[in-house]
Amino acid sequence: MPLVARRSLARPLTAAAFSALAGLLLILLAPGAAKAEAPLRMPSQITDVNDVLSAADAAHVQESVDTLYNDTKIQLWTVYVDTFENQTPEQWAEQTAQLSDLGDDSILLAVATDAGAYYLSVPNSGIAGLTEGEQTSIRADSTVPALRTDDWAGAATATASGIASAKSGGDSSGLIWFLVVVGVVLGSVFLWSFLRKRKRAAAEIAAARDADLSDPRALDALSADALDQRAQDLLVETDNAVQTSAEELVLAEEEFGAKATAPFRDALEHARTALAAAFGIRQRLDDAIPESAAERRGLLTELLTQTDRANSELNARATEFQEMRNLLINAPERLDALTQQMVATTAQFDGSAAALDRLRQRFATTALSSIAPNLDMARERVAFADENITAAREVLSRRVGAQGPAVASIRAAESALDQAGQLLDAIASADEDISQASCSEPDSPSGNVTLPGAPPYSSVPGTPNPGRPRSVVVTGRVCVFSTNAT
């Protein structure tokens, strides 16, 4: 059988090499010293030259050697001698391996029991090849612990187990690395797919959040999953909004009164009804009875429509309520501004009266009928504004929480002063408006021309109604103004 180069692993079991050599010399020179054994051709896989193994030990070693071969097809040869003659453990073991014709499927464990040395001869390649790390592990964890306690049989059985363990890991290392690589690839693909789906789902949910839920086309463009997620979110938002609005309504009624907050209460009741219907739809979607894709989509669309309408109405009323509160917070400054506006409007009365006198000198009474009452109506509105400003200041002197009625008074004063300004502006522009009125030729049919600057309807409860806008009746080349008053 051809021989192959072999790697080895040898370690002295004594504390120091010098001590071992000294002890060996003493043993050789001592009477009855063990005879050095020359390298030999082993007759079997277990060669016990100095009879250190009992029959039971030998059987145990043989069982381990057979098991190793059956599992790995590696032959473990074991030889026990007194000493390694005058050679190093490596030299003795390598010569014995050569004499025994050991190939690349064989490993030799040579033990000098009296000299306290051993050598593990391993081929460089082949089925029995071991890495340096594997050899070191076998020596440290299997062979040496048994030899240190003179467990000669245990050294062989432990070495056999160590080799089997190393080869088991070595034989499967390729598979393990393959599985690791496959796992990494599959994990990467899964992670990429997961992140891609999550990113796409997040984009769809964001689109659903920004979509106009009152637009059927916008809802049709969304996936069923995006509709479902948006429906869940909006249902929670609406439920929270209803609860918050109910608490706000209590405060609003205490502050502004039931009449002023009636629209808020109506909106809240509508929202509660819509919310109850939406919860019913959600329960139907989540029950054990499955719906078709079209049915599910229709239910989700209805749920979104219901909750969005309720939210929109609550938000609108909440905005109005906030405007009322802001007006109340800034009421003192607003009342000061209204007082200044009232003074400025009052200062225009004399000029407006003079303008009316000039108009009467130029135009017929019928031509001025549309603006003739403007000055008196402006005075009435200023007086009305003054009353409301005074009333608002009185309300603001009350305790916090009882100042709500001041809002209605401030708004009434604002509207009255705006109307008064419009009435006076109509007087100021009447000369130009009448001059620019288009009159038909004598043979032309009669018609009506609306006079710009006519006084508007009153939009403030309790203020005088200035009447409908007047119009110019065109007759020949004479422009006659009719009042059309109510």
Summary of the structure (lengths in Angstrom):
residues: 486
radius of gyration: 55.0
end to end distance: 133.3
largest distance: 166.3
contacts: 1487
relative contact order: 0.06
helix: 63%
strand: 9%
